[in-house]
Amino acid sequence: MILGSSHATRLHKSILANEEFANFEIIGNTRPGATFKSLKIDLNLLHSLSSSDVLIVQFLGNDLLNKFTKITYRPKIIHLLKFKPQSNRYVEYVRGQMKTLLEPVKAKIIWIDDPYRHLYCCELHVHPGLVSYLAKRNSELQEYFKDVCTVLDHRKIVNFTFRHLKEIKRYKRLLCDAVHLRPEYYDQWAQSIISHLHD
């Protein structure tokens, strides 16, 4: 079962296309653009998962920033017009609610942290502090959920040297629209998940 918003939707597509998942029944509970409050999580299904099942979560990235975005086309770019983080209280609330949902789940849970977004989308929208904010939120995510699931660093499960991934202008090459990864990187996420299932 794959749970989350647009990254999860794209990962779901890559998993369906990967022959190494052929022995699994693949279920998606995803919706592009979803936040914690707007995603209809199938709780009956979630809590019916057994210890032989796997739940993959890529979620809550849309809950980190207030939505001041605009889309331009040719090429498609998702611009962040204003960098205004959600409050600590709000982020802690949605994480707490999500943790409560996951604690009774019997399946093996793998959570992929959040790709950085809105990096140098254009010369008009440069936001000092954005990358360090997103990195800090990912660090918190790793710590917060470590007792209920395996949290993977999204940067370490793509075929791109980690040294280059720490250089933001090189990292930007992973993205197709300033928010989403290029399709081949979701394929690499899917392949990496296979290796974690064999651990």
C-alpha positions in Angstrom: 0.0 0.0 0.0 1.3 3.4 -1.0 0.0 6.4 1.0 0.5 10.1 0.4 0.2 12.9 -2.1 1.9 13.6 -5.5 5.3 12.0 -4.8 3.5 8.9 -3.6 1.2 9.0 -6.7 4.3 9.0 -8.9 6.0 6.3 -6.9 2.9 4.2 -7.1 3.1 4.4 -10.9 6.8 3.4 -10.8 6.1 0.5 -8.5 3.3 -0.8 -10.8 5.8 -0.7 -13.7 8.5 -2.6 -11.8 8.5 -6.4 -12.4 10.1 -7.1 -9.0 6.8 -6.1 -7.4 4.8 -8.6 -9.5 4.1 -10.9 -6.6 2.5 -8.0 -4.6 -1.0 -6.7 -4.8 -0.3 -2.9 -5.1 -2.9 -0.5 -3.6 -2.6 3.2 -3.9 -4.2 5.6 -1.3 -2.8 8.8 -2.9 -3.9 12.2 -4.2 -1.7 14.9 -5.8 -1.8 18.1 -3.8 -3.2 16.4 -0.7 -2.5 17.6 2.8 -3.2 15.7 6.0 -6.7 17.2 6.3 -7.6 16.7 2.6 -6.4 13.1 2.0 -9.1 10.5 2.6 -7.1 7.8 4.3 -8.7 4.4 4.1 -8.4 3.5 7.8 -10.2 0.2 7.4 -7.6 -0.9 4.8 -4.7 0.6 6.7 -5.6 -1.2 9.9 -6.3 -4.5 8.2 -2.7 -4.8 6.9 -0.9 -7.8 8.3 2.8 -8.3 9.3 3.4 -9.7 5.8 2.2 -6.5 4.1 4.2 -3.3 3.4 3.0 0.3 3.8 5.0 3.0 1.9 4.4 6.5 3.1 5.5 9.7 1.3 3.3 12.4 2.9 3.0 15.7 4.8 5.3 17.6 2.5 2.4 19.8 1.5 1.8 20.6 5.2 5.1 22.3 5.7 4.5 25.6 3.8 1.6 27.9 3.4 0.4 27.7 -0.2 1.6 30.7 -2.0 2.2 29.1 -5.4 1.7 29.8 -9.1 2.2 27.5 -12.1 3.7 28.7 -15.4 4.0 26.5 -18.5 6.4 25.7 -21.3 8.1 24.4 -19.4 5.9 23.7 -16.4 7.3 25.3 -13.2 5.7 25.5 -9.8 6.7 28.8 -8.3 6.7 29.7 -4.6 5.7 33.3 -4.5 6.2 33.7 -0.7 8.2 31.6 1.7 5.9 31.3 4.8 6.4 28.1 6.8 3.5 26.5 8.7 3.8 27.0 12.4 5.7 24.5 14.5 2.4 23.8 16.3 0.6 22.9 13.1 3.4 20.6 11.8 3.6 18.9 15.2 -0.2 18.4 15.2 -0.3 16.7 11.7 2.7 14.6 12.5 1.1 13.6 15.8 -2.2 12.7 14.1 -0.3 10.6 11.5 1.7 8.8 14.1 -1.5 7.9 16.0 -2.8 6.4 12.7 0.4 4.4 12.1 1.0 3.0 15.6 -1.6 0.1 15.4 -0.5 -0.8 11.8 1.0 -4.3 11.7 2.7 -4.0 8.3 6.3 -3.1 7.7 6.2 0.7 7.3 8.7 2.6 5.1 8.5 6.4 5.0 10.4 8.4 2.5 11.2 11.9 3.6 10.4 15.0 1.6 12.3 16.1 -1.6 13.3 19.8 -1.4 11.0 22.0 -3.4 10.8 25.4 -5.1 14.6 25.6 -5.5 15.6 28.5 -7.8 12.4 28.2 -9.8 13.2 31.5 -11.4 15.2 34.8 -10.7 12.1 36.4 -9.1 11.6 33.7 -6.4 14.7 33.1 -4.4 14.0 32.4 -0.8 16.9 32.5 1.7 16.5 29.9 4.4 14.1 27.7 2.4 16.6 24.8 2.0 17.7 24.8 5.6 14.1 24.9 6.7 13.2 21.9 4.6 16.3 20.0 5.7 15.5 20.7 9.3 11.9 19.4 8.9 13.3 16.2 7.3 15.7 15.8 10.2 12.8 16.1 12.7 10.7 13.7 10.6 13.5 11.0 10.9 13.5 11.5 14.7 9.8 11.7 15.2 8.8 8.5 13.3 11.8 6.3 14.0 9.9 4.2 16.5 7.0 3.3 14.2 8.7 3.0 10.8 11.9 3.0 8.8 12.5 6.6 7.5 14.5 6.8 4.3 16.5 9.9 3.2 15.0 10.6 -0.3 18.5 11.7 -1.4 20.2 8.4 -0.6 17.8 6.2 -2.7 18.6 7.8 -6.1 21.6 7.2 -8.3 23.3 10.5 -7.8 26.4 11.0 -5.7 25.5 12.2 -2.2 28.2 14.9 -2.4 26.4 16.3 -5.4 23.0 16.0 -3.7 24.3 18.3 -1.0 25.1 21.0 -3.7 21.7 22.6 -4.2 22.3 23.7 -7.8 23.2 20.1 -8.7 20.3 18.8 -6.6 18.0 21.0 -8.7 18.7 18.7 -11.7 16.6 16.0 -10.0 13.5 18.1 -10.3 11.3 18.5 -13.4 9.1 21.4 -12.3 10.8 22.8 -9.1 8.7 20.4 -6.9 8.6 16.9 -8.4 11.4 14.5 -9.3 12.1 13.5 -12.9 10.3 10.1 -13.6 13.5 8.0 -13.5 14.1 9.0 -9.9 10.8 7.6 -8.8 11.8 4.4 -10.6 15.0 4.4 -8.5 13.0 4.9 -5.3 10.9 1.9 -6.3 14.0 -0.2 -6.9 15.5 0.9 -3.6 12.4 -0.2 -1.7 12.8 -3.7 -3.1 16.3 -3.9 -1.4 14.7 -2.7 1.9 12.1 -5.4 1.7 14.9 -8.0 1.6 16.6 -6.6 4.7 
